[in-house]
């Protein structure tokens, strides 16, 4: 008998094919998708959070950090010179900080060719510049200002300016005391941690004898300034530091700010790397070798199977250990160490049997205490037992006989 077809509301509400209603519209799929999201909601949120954190870290790392180099025009810290560069820029001086000797020479030539003139400031704190490079800078620029130069730097310049000590600690400010127009217009300056120089025209003297913190030579083309405090952000606003900085560094339209580094040593080029020494065909063979190695790892790794934990016997009998160590002593002919080992074991066992205690170790006091206890226990002479314990055999035959004496002594103690 054939079943009767359903009609009316029953036919409309009853699905004709699993979860599909009569009109062909799916109603269960959205629920499945919603349930899938709910089951994996924690993982999705964790992934989003990790992606956001990674993006923040990359942004922070890519952000250019503030320059911390001393007397750098990009350093806003107390030891930097950003304020001086900004003041010079406000007065129409183009300030350009260079990172290499060749870049400095090119910038000085470009400024000289434009007709605006160039001033080069050099702060070679660690003496990276060679003498020939210093003389070349002096020849290429209209004015060379050297800040706190070392003795080698002054010698390389070849002028008459030389080092003459440091500013006394009692001096806080220094007066010009010279006929140089820049120094007279600036007035007093700070003397914090400055160096003194002689030769040429010296200003801002301290300690007498024609020594000063400011010196000029070559008709004003070479200027030596013995203190970084005059230019630094920390002391620029004090006294006449800013005025002296502006007049010394801003006399030309272009200022090249040069802080030499290790790259300016001019040493021989670095040795070739392994990649440079490898033949040209290795660039084509190496990728294929990597692919072959990976294929071999996958091929052999699948055949090994998973790791299986298997406990192994690791208990070694004490007799085997003692026998192995004795064989080592015998092969090395180390009679003294073998005797010390036998003595230690005997003393410890006798002390335990006689209840003397084993904390004393192998000292003479411990042997004496054990010998005295054994003598009282056996009614024997303590000196005789102590002589047995402290005997030093010289040959292997004596070692064997002495070991037998120790065994007999232990048996007597245990038998009583």
Secondary structure, DSSP 8 states (H G I E B T S, - for coil): -------HHHHHHS-SBTTB-TT--B-SHHHHHHHHHHHTHHHHHHHHHHHHHHHHHHHHHHS-----STT-TT--STT--HHHHHHHHHTT-EEEEESSHHHHHHHHHHHHHTTS-EEEEE--TT--S-HHHHHHHHHHSSEEEEES--HHHHHHHTSS-EEEEE--TT--EE---S--HHHHHH--EE-TT-EEEESSEEEEE-SSTT-EEEEEETTTTEEEE--STTTSTTTTTSTTHHHHHHHHHSSSSEEEEE---GGGS--------HHHHS-TTHHHHHHHHHHHHHHHHHHHHHHH-S-----------HHHHHHHHHHHHHHHT-HHHHHHHHHHHHHHHHHHHHT--STTTTSHHHHHHHHHHHHHHHT--HHHHHHHHT----SHHHHHHHHHHHHHHHHHHHH-
